[in-house]
Amino acid sequence: MSNIILKTCAGCGVAGFVLAAAMAYGTVPVNNSAVAVLDLDRVQQEADAYEKVKTETEKHVSALKARFIDEETALTQKGVELKKKIDAAGGKTAGFEKEIQKFNQELIEFQRKVRFQSELIARAKNAAIAQVSPIAQSLLKEISQKKGLSIILPRPYVTYHTPNVDITDDFIKLLDDKNIQVNYPDPAQFTVPVVANQGASQKATEQKPEEKSAESK
């Protein structure tokens, strides 16, 4: 389960937002262009605003793990018991088809629920990061104007650079000086589009809590 959560949430990092900002104020490199490098990993790890997003995301991920731990444990035990039966029968699955099918369906449903909740967290994280993005873009423009930069390159895409062209420290300091108050939204307020062929039962499961409550009345 943890891998599902981590893989889902990993796709909504800071890099995409800062990268867009970094490239927005650059031009095609030509002779005598002033170039700077921004280390996106350091920004994500060290800037206060992004640290707040990371901390809140970790809280929600931990709560999600705790929420599903009992169900995960029960499924694991069920899988162990089913394997024991098959092993006792010489490894042959004949006669266990229905049990195997039922177990696989339960496992798929469990993974789907975890992925769905993880996607809500990912959307909340993106919404929190989006609060920082306009300020980050403004600061990159400010730095580029002060230093006369023609282009700012994101560190992951730079094979080599000399230390004097790295503006990461300046950027992090300016960002921290803004003392950005990030309002991390409740993941439950978001929705995830339902694919048509997933069926009505999944749509019902993925309704927001307040929608289900209204229908029950």
C-alpha positions, 0 to 999 in steps of 0.5 A: 500500500505504501508504494501505491501512495508514494508513487501517486504523490511523487508525481506532484512535486515542486519541480514542475512549477519552478521549472515553468517559472525558470523557463518563462524568463529565459531566452534562447542562449546566444553569444554573451548571454548571461546564464544562471542555474537554479537547483530545484531539488534544493529549493524543494528541500530548503525553502520554508514554503515548500517545506510546509507543503511537504510536512502537511502532505506527509501528515495526510499520507500517514493518516491514509496509511493508518486508515487502511492498515487494518484492511491491508493486514486482513487482505495480507492474511487472507492471501497467506491462508489461500497460498497455504491451501494451494501449497497443501494441494500440491500447488494446484489451483484446481478447486480454488478458482472462486477463492482466487477470483474473490481474493483478486477482486478484493485486492484490486478494490483495495488498491483502487480505494488507496489510489483514489485517496492518494490522488486526492492528497496529490491534488491538495498538494498541487493546490498548496504549491500553486499558492507559492508558484506566482511568488516564485515566478515574480522572484525569478523575474526580479533576480533576472532583472537585477543580475541582467540574466538572459536565461535561468536553467533548472539544475537537473538539466544542467550537466556542468556549471561553475559555482558563480552562476548558481542563484539558488541561495539568493532565490531561497533567501528571497522566497523565505523573506516573503514568509509565505503562509501556505493554506493546505486544503482538505483533500476531501474537498477535491474530486477525481474524474471517474472513467465511464467504464469503471461502472456505477458502483465505483462512482458511488464509492468515489462520491464526496462524503457530503454527496452520499449523505445528501442522497441518503436523506 
